[in-house]
Amino acid sequence: MPDYWRSCGYRLLDTTASGRLRVSDDFLRSLLARPELAPLPESCFAERALHESLHDEPRRPVPQDEVDALADADARENYCIWLRFRARLLAAPDLESAYVALFQGGGVDVPPLFVHQLTQILLRHILGESAQPLQARAAEMLYRPQTVSVLPDGAVMAADLETVDRLASPGSLGSLGELLARNRTPTRTIELDVLSEEGGDAYWGRDENYEFAVSLNRGAGTLAALCRVLERWIRHFLAVEVEIRPRREIDDARWAWHVGLDAEASALLDDLYNRVDVGADRQARLLSLFELTFASPAAMRSSIAGRPVYLAMALDEERRLKLKPQNVLLNLPLARPQ
């Protein structure tokens, strides 16, 4: 199987004896190479000196006056963000701990791009060298927002939101696209290859193009692949075995616990659980339901041990899917704190 997601930085990290990831100097250097931090021709001497010194010693302390000396306000802000992110990474014993800590306390204080990169790296580690193509594509949904469409034949298709926006923009058609945009003329229909279990090997080699659509219909394979990814995600972080399977509905008089896989699903499940009236339009945005069961009821809170946990994912008003895999790490009814 080819290496995949090569640009995420996974290969720059070390692995601890317990199988977790440890931040390396080379990984910190890769963050410094981002365009937000890489010096420009017009960058001042202080900015160039700071970047060079951090490249040589990525962990060295940086006094605030060194940042204040930068002439460009955007550069000052970007370094403050990077240093705060670096401090979080270095304060934790491993990347997994740093990741979970991002969502605890006063709220996430780093840009989404850093959160998404850590999510991708951790998924790459968890999927390992035996990843199935459809599982890798399903895992993309955990760190890249999707846009979801329903085709005339009833197929529910998910595609990478950024890719669709890029292909649909006037700039993707050059000067002709700009002319069409000015005249408000509809542009071409966006067509993407569909990844399925049968033709999954096509994913390798195109894994960083984010150009495959997938079916979210039951039986198409993607939902089952997402279940397997989430099971491994939970096992790696929480050291508990669970089984997740798609459900058509929640018909449970003893419904005891639920976790939304995104903000929309969290609010919707809360309202359904509390018997709040949910309008038809909002309920139609409920994309998928899942049932999670613990292999050992003893791993659960004693008050609900043995009961299923219901998961869901839902679309926002613009039919976007923005999954938050941290939700299952922070909100499962565990018997012991993690």
ZIGIDA-V653971 format. One line per field, one symbol per residue. ss: DSSP state (2 for helix, 1 for strand, 0 for the rest). psi: psi as a letter, one per 40 degrees, with the letter a starting at -180 (. if undefined). Layout:
ss->???
psi->???
This chain:
ss->00000222022201100000110022222222000000000000222222222222000000022222000022222222222222222220002222222000000000022222222222222222220022222222000001111100000111112222222202222222222222000000000011000002222000000001111000000222222222222222220001111110000000001111002222222222200000022220011111111100222102220000111111000001100002222220010000
psi->hiiifdeeedeeiihideeiihhiddddddddeidedhiideiiddddddddddddgeeiihidddddehdhddddddddddddddddddeididdddddddeibeihfiiddddddddddddddddaefhiddddddddeeehiihhihideehhhhihdddddddeiddeeaddddddddefhhaihhhiihhiddfdeedheededfehiiheiheedddddddddddddddddefihihhiiidihghefhdiihheidddddddddddefhhhiddddeehdiiihhihdhdeeihddeheiihhiiiiiadefihgigeddedeeigidii.
